[in-house]
Amino acid sequence: MHKELKKKKKKEDLVYKKLAIQTIIYTIGSFLPKIMNYALLKFFTISLKQYEFSLYSDMYSLSFLLIGFLSFGLENTYFRFLYKRSYKKKIVFSTSIIVQLLINLFFLFIAINSIEYLTNLLGYSHHKEYFLMFFLIIFFDTSCIVPMAWFRINEKPFFHTSVNVIITLVQSIVITYMFVCHKNNILHEKSCFFFLYNLVNSFTDQTGYIFFSNVVSSLCNFLLILPIIINEVSLTKFNKFIALEMLRYGFPIMLGTIAFSVNENLDKILIKRWVSDEVNGSYSACYKIAAFMSLYIRIFRLGIEPFLFKKSGDTNAKHYYEEVIYFFILFGLIFYVLICGNISFVTEFLIDKKYHFAISIIPIIMMGNLFLGIYTNLSILYKTMDKPIIGTYISMIGVIVTLFFNIIFIIIPNRSFMIPAWGTLVSYGCMLLVLFFWIKRNVIQFFSEIKSIILHFIFAIFIVYVSYRSDCMYFRFFLQCLYLITIFSIEKKRFLNLL
């Protein structure tokens, strides 16, 4: 009996170590591109005027709504169908890819033929080339979703990371050339760069440089994963029955993704059109700093999510879920305290001073994003129970809350950008609470340590509030050290179990 327990403990330790190694590799793949993006953020806020940054933010906000629709929840569907039944891997992958490409091709055909109407409707009649570029970006990016998931499902974190790093370097090189080199007439006399030089100078403002570089990197991403599609996808492996099942399973996930996109992007779309480009530029820049929390969520999700799906059939799956989510919350709050406790330094480092007046949204949006991260991890439960419709209902509740706050924002005379920011926090908070009570009702005795989690939240928010109100750098440093020492003392046993 003692030997069996030892074997079980050893097996558990190996699982955690393997998970930790994969998460580290995925972290590199996510962290390095994000570092590059945040370096470019500083460059953009210096180089772009506020109305240009607002245009840049608005175009990406509109595109995310479309990506949410076109992705059709096929990434999660792909994961689930591999473990749901005894379907062969090639059949599931081939069916997923063919369905995704058919959706994308249909979108591209409709979008290009509607470009005149769309640009006039959204106020971009003088920027048709931007819409054409974004149609291509959306097409390539959504076509890469399932192949990138293939890397994760086949436990190839190195290849996943390599693709992310390569496309980030390509985008950075193109942006550097467009913003810097062409101004000094560098390289334009050489024939191989002549077309690029003329293209750069054809854009009416500098945001076009960013969009074009994104087209190049998205095309590069597609070309890098193309060998996987060629080698792994077969038309003969396409299964109509599985395709229909996938669409049924993915449809509510797609609705939930669109709802998430509305929650994330509606505020920026409305601030641009109801207040001003200048305010939206500052709001969007500070929002990107708050997206540091999204970086943490993404790193955690890339390493953990496939693991959770694999463990969904285990007898001790509940134990894995609880431990992983507890650690997610714990590290998320530490991350929150370190960023928001040094908010003035972080904003000074990442964005130009002319964007700083929206700095007050950062702690609010970051906490909202942490709520979303917890919700995302808990949502694995209803996905593995084949009830993605639960996520759709909850996401719709979040959208209603977001719409409520944004309607207030539009109606009241003094349109403060703090209203949409609080709307984001309340929306994700409501979604998390609804999901928690659903789990409590449907999953017996799940998450018994809720009191400890609430105390962790109260302590972290208190430290951030006091740090935010203090002008003394040394006092803020002292508070953060006190927080870390206290957390490591309380959770010492848990942290030691990771080793």
N, C-alpha and C positions, 0 to 999 in steps of 0.2 A: 504493500500500500504506500509506504514511504517512498519507494523507488518510482512508483507511478506518479506521485505528486511532484517528485524531482524532475521527471521527464516532462511533465506538463508545464512546470515552471520554466524549464530550459527552452521548450518549444515556444512559449509565450515571449521569452526574452529575445529569441531569434526573430520572431515576427516583428517585435518593436524595433529591433536594430535594423532589420531590412527596411522597414517603413521609414526609419530615421535617415538612412542612407539615401533612399529614393527622394525623400522630402528635401534633403540638402541639395541634391542635383537639380531638382525642379526649382528650388530656391534660387540657384545660380542662374538658371534659364529665365526666371521671372525678374530677379533682382537687377541683373546687369542691364537688360533693356530698359527697366524702369529708371535706373540711375541715369542712363543716357537721355531718357525722356524728361527727367527733372532738370538735367543740365540744360537741355534745350528749352525747358520752360522759362528759365532765367533769361536765356538768349531771346526767346520770343517776346517776353514782357519788356525787354529793353528795346528790341528792334521794331516791334509792332505798336502802332497806335491803339488806343483802347477800342475804337470802333472796329479795327482790323481783328483784334483778338476776339471781339464779340462775334464777328462773322465766322471766324475759325471755330469758335465754340458752338455756334448755332448750327453750322453744317454737320458737325459730328453728332450733335444732339438729335437732329432729324434723321441721320443715317442709322443711329442706334435703334430707333423705332422700327425701321425697316429690317435690320439684321435680326431683331427679336422675332419678327414674323417669318422671315425666310429660313432661319435656322430650324424652325418647326420642332424644337425639342429633341432633335435627332441624336444629339450627343448623349443625353441621359437615356434615351430610348435604346441606343446602341449598347450601352453598358448593361441595361436591364435585360435585353433580349439574349445576351450571351449567357446569362446565368439563370434565366427564367425557365427555359426548357432545354432539351437536348438538340438545339439547332447547331449546325456546324458553323464554325467561325467565318469561313469564306462566304457562306450563304448570307449570314447576317450583315457582314461588311459590304458585300457586293450590292445587296438590296438597299442598304442605307445610302451608299454613294450614288447609286443610280437615281433613287428618289430625290436626293438632295440636288443633283445636277439638273434633273428635269424641272424642279421648282425654280432653280436659279436661272435657267435658260428662258423659262416662261416670263420670269420677272424682267430679265434684261430686254427681251423683245417688247414688252408692254411699256417699260420705263423709257426706252429710247424713242418710241413712237409717241410718248406723252410729254416729252421734255418741254415743249413750248408752253403747254398748259400749266405744268408744275412750276416752272420758273416764274411765270406771271402770278400764280396763286400765292406763292411763298415770298414774293418780293425780290426775286433774283433775276429779273428779265435781262439785266446786263451781264449776268454771269452764267450763261448756259454751259460754258466749258467746265465750270465747277461741278455742275450736276452730272455731266457726262463722266467726269473723273470719279465721282462718288458712286455712280452706277457700277463702274468697273471695280472699284475698291470693295463694294458690297458683294459683288459677284465672286471675286477671288477669295475674299475672307470667309464667306459662308461655305464655299466649296472646300476649304481647308479644315473645317471644324471636325468632321468625322475622321479624316486621316490623321489629324493630330491626336484625336482620342485613341486611335489605333496604337500609337506609340505608347500611350499610358496603359492600355489594356494588356499589351504584350510586354510590359515592364521594360521599356527602352527609354528611360529618362535622359540618357546621354544624347540620343538622336533628337528627342523633343527639345532639349536645351540648345543643341547646336543650331537647329532651324531658327529658334527665337533669336539667338545671338546674331546669326548671319543676316537675317532680314532687318534687324535693328541697326547693324553696321551699315548696310546698304542704304537705308533711309537717312541715316546721319550723314553719310558721305554726300548724298544727293542734296540734302538740305544745306550742308556747308558750302557746296559749290554754288548753289542758287543764291544764297544770301551774301556770300563773301566774294567768291572768285570772279563772277561775271561783272561785278562793279568795277573791278580793276582791269577788265578786259583780259583776264587770265584764261588761257586755253582756247579762246573762241576762234583764233586764227587757224587752229588745227582742224582739219576737215572732219575728224571723227567727233568733235564736239560742236561743230557748227550748228547742227540742227537743235541741240540742247540749248545753245546760246540764244538762238532766235526764239525758241519756245519760252525761255525764261523772260525775255523782254516783251513777250506778247501778253503777259498777264497784267491786268489793270491794277492789282495791288499785291502785296507780298504774301498774303494768305494763300495765293495760288501756288507758291513755291512749296508750301507744306503739303497741300493736297496732291501735287504732282509726285512729290517724293513718296507719299503714301501709296500711290498707284504703282510706282516702281517696286516698292517693298512688298506689296500684296501680290504682284505678279511673280516676284522672286519666290515668295512663300509657296505659291501654287506650283511653280516649276520644281521646287525642292521636294514637294510631296507627290509630284506626278508619277515618279517611279513606283511608289507604293500602289497608286491607283492602277497603273498598268499591270503590275505583277500580281496584285491581290484581287482585282475586280474582274469578274467574268459575267458576260451577259447571260450565259447558260445557268449561272448560279442565282440569277434574279428570281425571287419567289413572290408572286402576286399576293398570295395569302398573307405572307409575313409583311409585305409592304403595306397592305391595308391595316394589319394589326399595329404596325409601327405608327402609321398616321393617326390611328385612333388613340394610341397610347401617348403620342407626342403632342396631339392637339391641345389638351389642357395645359401641358407644360409650356407650349408656345404662347397660349393666352397669359400664363403667369409671367413669362419672359417679357411680353409686351407691357404687361402691367408694371413690371419692374422698370422697364425703359421709360414709361410715363412718369413713375415716381422719381427717377433719376434726372430726367431731362426737361420735363414740362416747365419747371421754374425758370431755367435759362432761356427757353423759347419765349416765355411770356415777358420776362424782364426786358429782353431786347425790344419787344414790340410795344410794351405798355409803359416802360420807364425811359431808358435810353441805352445806346450802345456803350457809353462810357461806364455806366453802372453795371451793365451786364458783363463787360470786360473784366472789371475788378471782381465781381461776384464769381465769375467763371474761373479766374486765376486762383482765388482763395479756395474755391471748391476743389480744385486739382490738388491742393496741399492736403485738404481733408481726405482725398482719395488715397492717401498713404494707408489708411485702414483697409481699403479695397485691395491694396497690394498684399497686405498681410493675409487677408481672406483668400486671395488667389493662390498664394504660395501653399497655404494649408490645404486648400481644396485639391490642388493638383496632385499632392502626395497622398492625401487621405481618402478622397472619394471612391476611387476604384477599390481600395482596400475594404471600405465599408460595404460596398456591394458584394464583394466576395464573402464577407463574413455574415451576410444577411441570413444564410441558412444554418449557421453554427448554433449549437445549443447555448453557448456563452456569448452570443452576439450582443446581448443587452449590456454585459460588462464592458465590451469594447466600445460600444456607443457612448456609454456614460463617461468612461475615462477620457476618450478622445475629445468629447465636447467640453468636459470640465477643463482640460488643458487648453483647449481653444479659447475659452472665456478667460482663463487665468493669464495666458500670454497676451491676449488681446487687450486686457485692461492695463497690463504693464506697458505695452506699446502705446496705449492711449495716454497714460500718465507721462511717459517720456517725451512724446511729441507735443501735447498740449501744455505740459509744464514748461516747455521751452519755446512757446509759440512765437514770441517776438524774434528770437534768433532764427528759427526755422523759416519764417516768412521773409526775413531780411536776406537770408541765404538763397532762397528759391525764386522770389519774384521781385520785380522792380518796385520802388517805393510808391509810384503813382497808382499801384493796385492795392495798397495796404488798407484802404478805408473799409473794406469788407472783411477784415480779419476776424471779426466777432462771430462769423458763421462757422469757423473751423471746428471748435470743440463740439458744437451742436451737430454738424454733419458727420463728424467722426464717430460720435456716439451712435447716431442713427445707422451708420455703416456697420458698427459692431453688432447692433441688434439684428441687422440684416444677415451678417455672417453667422450668428447663432441660429437664426431662422433657417438659413441654407443648410447648416449641418443637421438640424433636427428634421428637416424636410426629407432626409434620406429614409426616415421611418415610413412615411406614407408612400414614398416611391417604391420601397421594397415590399410594401403590402399591396402593390398594384392599384393605388388610389391617388393618381396624380391630380384628379379632379379636386381633391381637398386643397391642393396648392393653388388651383385656379380660383376657388371661392375666397380663400384667404387673401390672395393677391388683389382680387377685386375690392375687398374691404380696404386694403391699402390705397388703391386708386381713388376710392370714394373719399377717404380722408385727405389725400393729396389734392383732389379737385376742390374739396371744401375750403382748404387753406388758400388755394390759389384763386378761388372765386372771391374770397374775402380780400385778398391782395389786389384784385382788379377793381372791386367795388369801392373800397374806402379811398377817400381823396389823397391821403398821405401814404403812398405806396412804398412801404418799407420792405427792403429785401430780406429782412429778418423773418417775415411771415412765411415765405416759402421754405426757408431754412428750418424753422420750427415744424412746418408741415412734413418735411422729410423725416425728422426725428419721431414725431407722433405717429406717422404712417407706419414706419418700420416697427415701432414699439407696439402698436396695435396688432400688427401681423404676428409678431412674436408671442404676444399674450394669447391670442386666439389659438395659435398652433399649440402652445403649451397646455391650454385647457382641453384641447382635443386629444392630445397625447395622454393627459392625465385620465381622461375618460375611457380611452380605447386601448392604452398600453399600461397594464397593471404595474403599479409601484415603480414607474420609470422616474428617474432623477430624484432620488431621495435626499440629495444634498442641496436643495434649493435655498435653504436658509443661509448656508455658507456663501453661495453665489451672490445672494442679495447683499450680504455684508461686504463682500469684495467690491461690488458695484458702488455702494455708499462710500466706502473708504477711498476708492479711486477718484470718484467725482469730487469728494471733499478736498483731496490733495490738489486736484486740477483747479478747483475754484479758488482756493487760497493762493496757489501759485500765480494764477491769472491776475489776481487783485494786487499782488506784490510787485514792487519795482526793484526789489533787491535780488540781484542774481544769486548771491551766496545763500540767501534764505530759501530760494526756490531749489537750489542744489541740495540743501540740507533736507528739505521736505521729500524730495525724490529719493534720496539715500535712505531716509527713514521708512519710506513706503516699501522700497525693495527689501530692506533688512527684515521688516515686519512680515512681508509676504513669504519670503524664503524661510523664515522661522516657523510660520504657521503651516506651510505646505512642505516642510523639509522631507518628510517621509515620502510624499508623492514624487518629488524631484529626484530623490535618491533611487527610486524604483525605475527611473528612466535610464540610469547608468548600467 
